[in-house]
Amino acid sequence: MDIIYFNSSSSKLFFDFFDILEEAYQK
């Protein structure tokens, strides 16, 4: 359970980071 939770939360961080990068590219 802890491992799955960790993986999903780090994946969320990873994708949030990509959203920020995408926004930076569009501006």
mmCIF file of the N, C-alpha and C atoms, coordinates in Angstrom:
data_MODEL
# 
_entry.id   MODEL 
# 
loop_
_atom_site.group_PDB 
_atom_site.id 
_atom_site.type_symbol 
_atom_site.label_atom_id 
_atom_site.label_alt_id 
_atom_site.label_comp_id 
_atom_site.label_asym_id 
_atom_site.label_entity_id 
_atom_site.label_seq_id 
_atom_site.pdbx_PDB_ins_code 
_atom_site.Cartn_x 
_atom_site.Cartn_y 
_atom_site.Cartn_z 
_atom_site.occupancy 
_atom_site.B_iso_or_equiv 
_atom_site.pdbx_formal_charge 
_atom_site.auth_seq_id 
_atom_site.auth_comp_id 
_atom_site.auth_asym_id 
_atom_site.auth_atom_id 
_atom_site.pdbx_PDB_model_num 
ATOM 1  N N  . MET A 1 1  ? 0.830 -1.210 0.000   1.00 0.00 ? 1  MET A N  1 
ATOM 2  C CA . MET A 1 1  ? 0.000 0.000  0.000   1.00 0.00 ? 1  MET A CA 1 
ATOM 3  C C  . MET A 1 1  ? 0.870 1.269  0.000   1.00 0.00 ? 1  MET A C  1 
ATOM 4  N N  . ASP A 1 2  ? 1.841 1.309  0.878   1.00 0.00 ? 2  ASP A N  1 
ATOM 5  C CA . ASP A 1 2  ? 2.704 2.491  0.953   1.00 0.00 ? 2  ASP A CA 1 
ATOM 6  C C  . ASP A 1 2  ? 3.440 2.711  -0.366  1.00 0.00 ? 2  ASP A C  1 
ATOM 7  N N  . ILE A 1 3  ? 3.911 1.621  -0.965  1.00 0.00 ? 3  ILE A N  1 
ATOM 8  C CA . ILE A 1 3  ? 4.662 1.734  -2.219  1.00 0.00 ? 3  ILE A CA 1 
ATOM 9  C C  . ILE A 1 3  ? 3.758 2.275  -3.330  1.00 0.00 ? 3  ILE A C  1 
ATOM 10 N N  . ILE A 1 4  ? 2.536 1.770  -3.409  1.00 0.00 ? 4  ILE A N  1 
ATOM 11 C CA . ILE A 1 4  ? 1.594 2.232  -4.433  1.00 0.00 ? 4  ILE A CA 1 
ATOM 12 C C  . ILE A 1 4  ? 1.282 3.718  -4.210  1.00 0.00 ? 4  ILE A C  1 
ATOM 13 N N  . TYR A 1 5  ? 1.077 4.090  -2.959  1.00 0.00 ? 5  TYR A N  1 
ATOM 14 C CA . TYR A 1 5  ? 0.785 5.492  -2.653  1.00 0.00 ? 5  TYR A CA 1 
ATOM 15 C C  . TYR A 1 5  ? 1.969 6.371  -3.055  1.00 0.00 ? 5  TYR A C  1 
ATOM 16 N N  . PHE A 1 6  ? 3.167 5.930  -2.731  1.00 0.00 ? 6  PHE A N  1 
ATOM 17 C CA . PHE A 1 6  ? 4.365 6.707  -3.075  1.00 0.00 ? 6  PHE A CA 1 
ATOM 18 C C  . PHE A 1 6  ? 4.481 6.854  -4.588  1.00 0.00 ? 6  PHE A C  1 
ATOM 19 N N  . ASN A 1 7  ? 4.277 5.762  -5.309  1.00 0.00 ? 7  ASN A N  1 
ATOM 20 C CA . ASN A 1 7  ? 4.396 5.807  -6.766  1.00 0.00 ? 7  ASN A CA 1 
ATOM 21 C C  . ASN A 1 7  ? 3.368 6.755  -7.377  1.00 0.00 ? 7  ASN A C  1 
ATOM 22 N N  . SER A 1 8  ? 2.141 6.707  -6.894  1.00 0.00 ? 8  SER A N  1 
ATOM 23 C CA . SER A 1 8  ? 1.118 7.563  -7.501  1.00 0.00 ? 8  SER A CA 1 
ATOM 24 C C  . SER A 1 8  ? 1.372 9.030  -7.147  1.00 0.00 ? 8  SER A C  1 
ATOM 25 N N  . SER A 1 9  ? 1.862 9.303  -5.942  1.00 0.00 ? 9  SER A N  1 
ATOM 26 C CA . SER A 1 9  ? 2.105 10.701 -5.584  1.00 0.00 ? 9  SER A CA 1 
ATOM 27 C C  . SER A 1 9  ? 3.315 11.248 -6.334  1.00 0.00 ? 9  SER A C  1 
ATOM 28 N N  . SER A 1 10 ? 4.346 10.427 -6.556  1.00 0.00 ? 10 SER A N  1 
ATOM 29 C CA . SER A 1 10 ? 5.495 10.924 -7.312  1.00 0.00 ? 10 SER A CA 1 
ATOM 30 C C  . SER A 1 10 ? 5.147 11.053 -8.789  1.00 0.00 ? 10 SER A C  1 
ATOM 31 N N  . SER A 1 11 ? 4.259 10.194 -9.291  1.00 0.00 ? 11 SER A N  1 
ATOM 32 C CA . SER A 1 11 ? 3.807 10.339 -10.679 1.00 0.00 ? 11 SER A CA 1 
ATOM 33 C C  . SER A 1 11 ? 3.043 11.654 -10.838 1.00 0.00 ? 11 SER A C  1 
ATOM 34 N N  . LYS A 1 12 ? 2.244 11.996 -9.837  1.00 0.00 ? 12 LYS A N  1 
ATOM 35 C CA . LYS A 1 12 ? 1.495 13.252 -9.890  1.00 0.00 ? 12 LYS A CA 1 
ATOM 36 C C  . LYS A 1 12 ? 2.466 14.429 -9.926  1.00 0.00 ? 12 LYS A C  1 
ATOM 37 N N  . LEU A 1 13 ? 3.487 14.392 -9.090  1.00 0.00 ? 13 LEU A N  1 
ATOM 38 C CA . LEU A 1 13 ? 4.497 15.447 -9.105  1.00 0.00 ? 13 LEU A CA 1 
ATOM 39 C C  . LEU A 1 13 ? 5.161 15.531 -10.469 1.00 0.00 ? 13 LEU A C  1 
ATOM 40 N N  . PHE A 1 14 ? 5.490 14.368 -11.022 1.00 0.00 ? 14 PHE A N  1 
ATOM 41 C CA . PHE A 1 14 ? 6.155 14.296 -12.324 1.00 0.00 ? 14 PHE A CA 1 
ATOM 42 C C  . PHE A 1 14 ? 5.294 14.940 -13.402 1.00 0.00 ? 14 PHE A C  1 
ATOM 43 N N  . PHE A 1 15 ? 3.995 14.619 -13.410 1.00 0.00 ? 15 PHE A N  1 
ATOM 44 C CA . PHE A 1 15 ? 3.116 15.173 -14.440 1.00 0.00 ? 15 PHE A CA 1 
ATOM 45 C C  . PHE A 1 15 ? 2.821 16.650 -14.187 1.00 0.00 ? 15 PHE A C  1 
ATOM 46 N N  . ASP A 1 16 ? 2.752 17.058 -12.919 1.00 0.00 ? 16 ASP A N  1 
ATOM 47 C CA . ASP A 1 16 ? 2.589 18.488 -12.622 1.00 0.00 ? 16 ASP A CA 1 
ATOM 48 C C  . ASP A 1 16 ? 3.785 19.259 -13.173 1.00 0.00 ? 16 ASP A C  1 
ATOM 49 N N  . PHE A 1 17 ? 4.977 18.679 -13.017 1.00 0.00 ? 17 PHE A N  1 
ATOM 50 C CA . PHE A 1 17 ? 6.198 19.304 -13.525 1.00 0.00 ? 17 PHE A CA 1 
ATOM 51 C C  . PHE A 1 17 ? 6.121 19.473 -15.040 1.00 0.00 ? 17 PHE A C  1 
ATOM 52 N N  . PHE A 1 18 ? 5.609 18.449 -15.734 1.00 0.00 ? 18 PHE A N  1 
ATOM 53 C CA . PHE A 1 18 ? 5.485 18.538 -17.187 1.00 0.00 ? 18 PHE A CA 1 
ATOM 54 C C  . PHE A 1 18 ? 4.455 19.579 -17.605 1.00 0.00 ? 18 PHE A C  1 
ATOM 55 N N  . ASP A 1 19 ? 3.379 19.710 -16.833 1.00 0.00 ? 19 ASP A N  1 
ATOM 56 C CA . ASP A 1 19 ? 2.384 20.755 -17.132 1.00 0.00 ? 19 ASP A CA 1 
ATOM 57 C C  . ASP A 1 19 ? 3.036 22.134 -17.049 1.00 0.00 ? 19 ASP A C  1 
ATOM 58 N N  . ILE A 1 20 ? 3.867 22.347 -16.039 1.00 0.00 ? 20 ILE A N  1 
ATOM 59 C CA . ILE A 1 20 ? 4.557 23.632 -15.874 1.00 0.00 ? 20 ILE A CA 1 
ATOM 60 C C  . ILE A 1 20 ? 5.501 23.871 -17.049 1.00 0.00 ? 20 ILE A C  1 
ATOM 61 N N  . LEU A 1 21 ? 6.237 22.837 -17.447 1.00 0.00 ? 21 LEU A N  1 
ATOM 62 C CA . LEU A 1 21 ? 7.139 22.960 -18.596 1.00 0.00 ? 21 LEU A CA 1 
ATOM 63 C C  . LEU A 1 21 ? 6.368 23.327 -19.855 1.00 0.00 ? 21 LEU A C  1 
ATOM 64 N N  . GLU A 1 22 ? 5.252 22.672 -20.080 1.00 0.00 ? 22 GLU A N  1 
ATOM 65 C CA . GLU A 1 22 ? 4.446 22.944 -21.275 1.00 0.00 ? 22 GLU A CA 1 
ATOM 66 C C  . GLU A 1 22 ? 3.979 24.397 -21.286 1.00 0.00 ? 22 GLU A C  1 
ATOM 67 N N  . GLU A 1 23 ? 3.529 24.887 -20.148 1.00 0.00 ? 23 GLU A N  1 
ATOM 68 C CA . GLU A 1 23 ? 3.081 26.278 -20.067 1.00 0.00 ? 23 GLU A CA 1 
ATOM 69 C C  . GLU A 1 23 ? 4.229 27.220 -20.371 1.00 0.00 ? 23 GLU A C  1 
ATOM 70 N N  . ALA A 1 24 ? 5.409 26.917 -19.857 1.00 0.00 ? 24 ALA A N  1 
ATOM 71 C CA . ALA A 1 24 ? 6.577 27.768 -20.090 1.00 0.00 ? 24 ALA A CA 1 
ATOM 72 C C  . ALA A 1 24 ? 6.924 27.806 -21.577 1.00 0.00 ? 24 ALA A C  1 
ATOM 73 N N  . TYR A 1 25 ? 6.780 26.676 -22.252 1.00 0.00 ? 25 TYR A N  1 
ATOM 74 C CA . TYR A 1 25 ? 7.083 26.628 -23.687 1.00 0.00 ? 25 TYR A CA 1 
ATOM 75 C C  . TYR A 1 25 ? 6.096 27.451 -24.500 1.00 0.00 ? 25 TYR A C  1 
ATOM 76 N N  . GLN A 1 26 ? 4.830 27.452 -24.102 1.00 0.00 ? 26 GLN A N  1 
ATOM 77 C CA . GLN A 1 26 ? 3.811 28.142 -24.894 1.00 0.00 ? 26 GLN A CA 1 
ATOM 78 C C  . GLN A 1 26 ? 3.921 29.660 -24.769 1.00 0.00 ? 26 GLN A C  1 
ATOM 79 N N  . LYS A 1 27 ? 4.500 30.146 -23.687 1.00 0.00 ? 27 LYS A N  1 
ATOM 80 C CA . LYS A 1 27 ? 4.589 31.604 -23.492 1.00 0.00 ? 27 LYS A CA 1 
ATOM 81 C C  . LYS A 1 27 ? 5.777 32.202 -24.227 1.00 0.00 ? 27 LYS A C  1 
# 
